[in-house]
Amino acid sequence: ETQADVAASEIARVCNELDDLGGAPDRPIRLHLIAEAGERPSQLVSTLGREVAFVIQHTIHHCALIALLLERRGIATPTRFGYAPSTPVRG
């Protein structure tokens, strides 16, 4: 939160790891999901593209929450910060 260079480095690392995954977005992957603490993991089959899309949408959700908190403190955010690309723009 206070070291932009560290954040930029971490983002680059994650991008490199995504590149290293290789394969098309429709590449099947197996997930191990723990839905409740203390429960055994469930195994699910998904695709690389679907999981990356989920992470992007979940990140936008968190950005929306951040925007609300900042707004309450009188701090402006960019116009579309926290909005999904599919959210209609008011005319």
C-alpha positions as CSV (number, residue, x, y, z in Angstrom):
1,E,0.0,0.0,0.0
2,T,2.9,2.4,0.5
3,Q,5.5,0.9,-2.0
4,A,4.3,1.3,-5.6
5,D,7.5,-0.3,-6.9
6,V,6.8,-3.4,-4.9
7,A,3.2,-3.5,-6.1
8,A,4.4,-3.1,-9.7
9,S,6.9,-5.9,-9.3
10,E,4.3,-8.2,-7.9
11,I,1.9,-7.5,-10.7
12,A,4.7,-8.2,-13.2
13,R,5.4,-11.5,-11.4
14,V,1.7,-12.6,-11.5
15,C,1.5,-11.7,-15.2
16,N,4.6,-13.8,-15.9
17,E,3.1,-16.7,-14.0
18,L,-0.1,-16.4,-16.1
19,D,2.0,-16.4,-19.2
20,D,3.9,-19.5,-18.0
21,L,0.6,-21.4,-17.5
22,G,0.4,-21.7,-21.3
23,G,-2.5,-22.9,-23.1
24,A,-5.7,-21.5,-24.5
25,P,-8.5,-20.0,-22.3
26,D,-10.6,-23.2,-22.9
27,R,-7.8,-25.4,-21.4
28,P,-9.4,-27.6,-18.7
29,I,-8.1,-27.3,-15.1
30,R,-9.0,-29.1,-11.9
31,L,-9.7,-27.0,-8.8
32,H,-9.7,-28.1,-5.2
33,L,-12.4,-26.1,-3.4
34,I,-12.8,-25.8,0.3
35,A,-16.3,-24.4,0.8
36,E,-16.4,-24.6,4.5
37,A,-13.6,-24.6,7.2
38,G,-12.9,-28.1,8.4
39,E,-14.6,-29.8,5.4
40,R,-12.8,-31.9,2.8
41,P,-12.0,-30.2,-0.5
42,S,-14.3,-30.8,-3.4
43,Q,-12.8,-31.3,-6.9
44,L,-14.2,-29.2,-9.7
45,V,-13.3,-29.0,-13.4
46,S,-13.2,-25.6,-14.9
47,T,-11.2,-23.7,-17.6
48,L,-8.3,-21.4,-17.3
49,G,-10.2,-18.6,-19.0
50,R,-13.2,-19.0,-16.7
51,E,-11.1,-18.8,-13.6
52,V,-9.1,-15.8,-14.9
53,A,-12.5,-14.1,-15.8
54,F,-13.7,-14.8,-12.2
55,V,-10.6,-13.2,-10.7
56,I,-11.0,-10.1,-12.9
57,Q,-14.7,-9.7,-11.9
58,H,-14.0,-10.3,-8.2
59,T,-11.2,-7.7,-8.4
60,I,-13.7,-5.2,-9.9
61,H,-16.0,-6.0,-7.0
62,H,-13.3,-5.1,-4.5
63,C,-12.5,-1.9,-6.4
64,A,-16.2,-0.9,-6.1
65,L,-16.0,-1.4,-2.3
66,I,-12.8,0.6,-2.2
67,A,-14.5,3.4,-4.2
68,L,-17.4,3.5,-1.8
69,L,-15.1,3.8,1.2
70,L,-13.0,6.5,-0.4
71,E,-16.2,8.4,-1.4
72,R,-17.3,8.4,2.2
73,R,-14.0,10.1,3.1
74,G,-14.4,12.7,0.4
75,I,-11.8,11.2,-1.9
76,A,-12.6,11.0,-5.5
77,T,-11.9,8.0,-7.7
78,P,-11.8,7.8,-11.5
79,T,-15.2,7.8,-13.1
80,R,-15.5,4.1,-13.9
81,F,-13.3,2.8,-11.0
82,G,-15.1,-0.3,-9.6
83,Y,-17.5,-0.6,-12.5
84,A,-17.5,-3.8,-14.7
85,P,-17.0,-3.1,-18.4
86,S,-20.6,-4.4,-19.0
87,T,-22.1,-1.8,-16.6
88,P,-24.1,0.7,-18.8
89,V,-22.9,4.3,-18.9
90,R,-25.5,6.9,-18.0
91,G,-26.1,9.3,-20.8
